[in-house]
Amino acid sequence: MSRTSEETRVQVRPATEADGTRLAEIDHLTWSPDVTPAPRWAADKVFFRGADHVRDTLVAHEDDLVLGYVQLERSTLCPASGHVQIVNGLAVHPDHQGRRIGRALLGEAEAEARRRGGRRITLRVLGGNTAARALYLAAGYRIEGVLAGEFLLGGRYVDDVLMALDLTNEASPPRT
Ligand SMILES: CC(C)(COP(=O)(O)OP(=O)(O)OC[C@H]1O[C@@H](n2cnc3c(N)ncnc32)[C@H](O)[C@@H]1OP(=O)(O)O)[C@@H](O)C(=O)NCCC(=O)NCCS
């Protein structure tokens, strides 16, 4: 697997365990209360939770330098939702944002979800994360719901926005 962003030297590949140190640094640098409700992680945290977590991670790189990552996982362990993948992490190093790297990562995550037999990709994004929300909309994701005031961050109640990408290009089946 190798996908090139519009800046031609940036490519996307599966992560390896050795990428963990750099990905922890990227997480640390991109943290803000507009981006995640979780507390800021230490720059030297152990990034990967195990082999599955490595397998579910794609990294964007330019030559040997990792610039960002996306994580795609099964939405739940329940067989009934086996057709749903979830984007559970996405970040691009601050020095390299605005280079269409996020877009390239999402594009490769979509391709991977299709390879896994996915019919939907879902995600949650904070209401105030304007950059990520614009990126997801540009990539074809649509808002499916809002958890109003889900998080209390910096003294303000913040919405959590549910978004999804339909991979079927079919009309949705009737809901029961
Ligand atoms: C969100 C994030 C991954 C975007 O990555 P990026 O590589 O800078 O984004 P791209 O260059 O691929 O942008 C693609 C599109 O997204 C939108 N976009 C990206 N950044 C934007 C911004 N700051 N403001 C408005 N729109 C933006 C634009 O539509 C853009 O298309 P354009 O280049 O034609 O204008 C990056 O800002 C980031 O790492 N943020 C911190 C972590 C985070 O918020 N993760 C998501 C958690 S849900």
The ligand as a Tripos MOL2 file, in Angstrom:
@<TRIPOS>MOLECULE
LIG
   48    50     1     0     0
SMALL
NO_CHARGES

@<TRIPOS>ATOM
      1 C1         -7.4260   18.0070   11.1480 C.3       1 LIG1
      2 C2         -6.0360   17.7700   10.5540 C.3       1 LIG1
      3 C3         -5.7150   16.2820   10.6210 C.3       1 LIG1
      4 C4         -6.0570   18.2430    9.0810 C.3       1 LIG1
      5 O1         -4.8510   17.8030    8.4700 O.3       1 LIG1
      6 P1         -4.1950   18.6300    7.2710 P.3       1 LIG1
      7 O2         -3.1910   17.7610    6.6320 O.co2     1 LIG1
      8 O3         -3.7330   19.9530    7.7530 O.co2     1 LIG1
      9 O4         -5.4600   18.8460    6.3210 O.3       1 LIG1
     10 P2         -5.4270   18.8970    4.7320 P.3       1 LIG1
     11 O5         -4.3150   19.7850    4.2870 O.co2     1 LIG1
     12 O6         -5.4630   17.5200    4.1900 O.co2     1 LIG1
     13 O7         -6.8240   19.6470    4.4260 O.3       1 LIG1
     14 C5         -7.8040   19.0750    3.5760 C.3       1 LIG1
     15 C6         -9.0570   19.9200    3.6530 C.3       1 LIG1
     16 O8         -9.5110   20.0190    5.0000 O.3       1 LIG1
     17 C7         -9.9990   21.3390    5.2740 C.3       1 LIG1
     18 N1         -9.1250   21.9820    6.2590 N.ar      1 LIG1
     19 C8         -7.9560   21.5200    6.7580 C.ar      1 LIG1
     20 N2         -7.4520   22.3730    7.6840 N.ar      1 LIG1
     21 C9         -8.3380   23.3890    7.7770 C.ar      1 LIG1
     22 C10        -8.3990   24.5680    8.5660 C.ar      1 LIG1
     23 N3         -7.4350   24.8760    9.4590 N.pl3     1 LIG1
     24 N4         -9.4590   25.3970    8.4220 N.ar      1 LIG1
     25 C11       -10.4440   25.1150    7.5400 C.ar      1 LIG1
     26 N5        -10.4400   24.0020    6.7390 N.ar      1 LIG1
     27 C12        -9.3980   23.1620    6.8700 C.ar      1 LIG1
     28 C13        -9.9740   22.0640    3.9480 C.3       1 LIG1
     29 O9        -11.2120   21.7960    3.3020 O.3       1 LIG1
     30 C14        -8.8580   21.3370    3.2230 C.3       1 LIG1
     31 O10        -9.0060   21.4060    1.8280 O.3       1 LIG1
     32 P3         -8.1930   22.5390    0.9940 P.3       1 LIG1
     33 O11        -6.7420   22.1730    1.1540 O.co2     1 LIG1
     34 O12        -8.6980   22.3550   -0.3890 O.co2     1 LIG1
     35 O13        -8.5360   23.8510    1.6110 O.co2     1 LIG1
     36 C15        -4.9550   18.6120   11.2940 C.3       1 LIG1
     37 O14        -5.3900   19.9580   11.3800 O.3       1 LIG1
     38 C16        -4.6660   18.0970   12.6930 C.2       1 LIG1
     39 O15        -3.7950   17.2510   12.8900 O.2       1 LIG1
     40 N6         -5.3870   18.6410   13.6840 N.am      1 LIG1
     41 C17        -5.1510   18.2370   15.0910 C.3       1 LIG1
     42 C18        -5.6750   16.8210   15.3660 C.3       1 LIG1
     43 C19        -7.1640   16.6810   15.0530 C.2       1 LIG1
     44 O16        -7.9480   17.6220   15.1430 O.2       1 LIG1
     45 N7         -7.5480   15.4580   14.6840 N.am      1 LIG1
     46 C20        -8.9410   15.1470   14.3940 C.3       1 LIG1
     47 C21        -9.6320   14.6870   15.6270 C.3       1 LIG1
     48 S1        -11.3400   14.2940   15.3050 S.3       1 LIG1
@<TRIPOS>BOND
     1     1     2 1
     2     2     3 1
     3     2     4 1
     4     2    36 1
     5     4     5 1
     6     5     6 1
     7     6     7 2
     8     6     8 1
     9     6     9 1
    10     9    10 1
    11    10    11 2
    12    10    12 1
    13    10    13 1
    14    13    14 1
    15    14    15 1
    16    15    16 1
    17    15    30 1
    18    16    17 1
    19    17    18 1
    20    17    28 1
    21    18    19 ar
    22    18    27 ar
    23    19    20 ar
    24    20    21 ar
    25    21    22 ar
    26    21    27 ar
    27    22    23 1
    28    22    24 ar
    29    24    25 ar
    30    25    26 ar
    31    26    27 ar
    32    28    29 1
    33    28    30 1
    34    30    31 1
    35    31    32 1
    36    32    33 2
    37    32    34 1
    38    32    35 1
    39    36    37 1
    40    36    38 1
    41    38    39 2
    42    38    40 1
    43    40    41 1
    44    41    42 1
    45    42    43 1
    46    43    44 2
    47    43    45 1
    48    45    46 1
    49    46    47 1
    50    47    48 1
@<TRIPOS>SUBSTRUCTURE
     1 LIG1         1 GROUP 0 **** ****
